[in-house]
Amino acid sequence: MIRIILIGYMGAGKTTVGKALAQNLHLPFYDLDWYIEERYHRTIPQLFAERGENGFREIEREMLHEVAEFEDVIISSGGGTPCFFDNIDYMNRQAQTVYLKASPEILFQHLKLGKVERPLLKDKTENEMKQFIQNTLAVREPFYSKARYVMDVNLLENYEKIKESVRLLRELLNI
């Protein structure tokens, strides 16, 4: 049985790499945020607005426990998922966890393209975004670092690099 959970900061490429890996391995792919939106018929920003971050994190934990029971699956978690409750320890018990690690500069480049969709980034200037990324990454790094594997993903800017990342990930996980 294969069960892999990709973790890392928002914008690191968890969904991009996860989809590519799942396709390569002919396995289903679940993005935890998409799964939550499907189950609750609300977007993540709507859930944040309606329930606050704490309410959202409760839902996220519950849905994580649901998808992490699936077999032969690739899952990408939300950026904050490993950092709340005992989520990272639970993930490590349930699956092979991989931290997709990117520098704050790379994360900023990825996130400034889609900041409207990110509740934690909306209404921030570019300088505020950079500072927020650095600060929250520093807080989250100890949780991310608990993953069983770490993979540098600073270079995911095209299809060939994504394909190479999938190859390296398969090598790393020995699958």
N, C-alpha and C positions, 0 to 999 in steps of 0.2 A: 504494500500500500504506500502511495505517495501522498503526503500532505505537506505543503510548503506555504509558509506565510511570509510575505515580504513586508518589511517595516522600514520606516525612515521618514524624514521630514516631508511635508507637502512639497510637491514639485520635484522630488528626487527621481521620479520615473517608475514608481511602484506599479501603477496601472499599465503603463507602456511595456515594461519588462515582463510583468505578470501575464499580460495577454499574449505576448510573443512566446514566452516559455510554455504556457498552456497549449498554444497552437502547435508548438514544436513537439510537445509530449502527447498531443491528442487527449488533453484532459480539460475538464471544465474550469473556467476561471470565474472567480467572484471578487468583485471590488466591494469591500465592506460598506463603504458609503452608498454605493448603488443599491446594495442589498437592503440597507436601512431605508432608503428612499422608496424602494419598491414595496417593502413591508408596511411602511407607515403612510404611504401615499402623500409624502411631503418631501421637499428638498431639504438638504442639510441646513442651508441658511434659514428656512422656515422653522425647522426644529429648534435651531439655536435661538431664534427670535421668540418662539412660543414657550420654550421650556428652559431657556438659559443654558449656559455651558454645562452645568452640573446635571440638569435633566437630560441633555443630549448624551453625556458620558454614561449615564445609567442605561440608556437605550443601546448605546454602542457596545457596552459590556455584555448585555443580554444577547444581542445579535452576534457578537463575536463567539459566544459560547454555543450558539446555534451552528454557525458555518464551520467552526473548528471541529465539529463532529463529523462533517462530511468526509468521505474517503476518496482518494485519488483526485485531488483538487489542488489548485493554485489559488491563493487568496492574497489580495493586497489589503492591508489595514489602513485606517486613517492615520494621518501623521501623529496625532496625539494618542491614539489607541494604546500603545505600549506603556504610556506614562501614567495611567490612572488605575486605581484599584490594584489588583495583583495580575493585571492583564499580561504583562511580559512573561511572568513565571508560568501562567496558564498556557500561553502560546508555546513556550519552550517545552512544556509537557506534552502538548498536543501535536506538535509539528516540527519540521525543520524550519527554523527562523533565519531569515537573511536580512541584515541591515544594509540597505542600499545607501551608501554614504556619499554625500556630495558636499562641496565647499559652500559656505554662505554666499559667495559671489555667483556660483552656478545656480544655486537655488533661487537667488534674486532674479537672475536672467530668465529662468523658467517661469517664476511666479508673476513677474510684472506683466507678462502677456495675458494672464487670466485672473487677475486679482479680484475682479468683480464677483467671481464664483466662490471666493474664499471668505467665509464670515470673519475670520480673525484678521484679515488684511484689508477688508473694504474700508474706504474713507481714509486710508493712510497715504501720505506722500511717499515718493521714492525713498527719501532719506529715512522716514519713519519705518518704512518697510524693511530697509536694510538693517536698521537698529533692532527691529522686532525679530527678524530672522536670526540675527546673531545672538540676541538674548534668549529667545526660546530654544534655539538649537543647543546653547550651552546648558540649559536646564534639562533638555530631553536626552542629550548625549549619553548620560549614565544609564538610562533605560534602554536606548537603542543598542548600546554596547553590550548588553546582556544577551543579544541574539547569538545563536550558535555560530553563525557565519557573518562575515562582513565583506561586502564587495563595493569597491570604488566605482561610482557611476558618474564621474565628472564629465565624461564624453559620450553623451547619448544624443548628439544632435542630428543623426541621420540613420536611415534604415540599416546600413552596413554596421554601424556602431552598435545598434540595438541587437542585430543578429550575433555580433561578436560577444556582446554581454550575455546573451542566452547560452552561447557555447561555453563561456567562462563559468557561468552559473551552473550548468550541467556538470562541468568538470569539478567545480568546488563541492557540489553535493553528491558527486559520484553517481549520477543517474543518466 
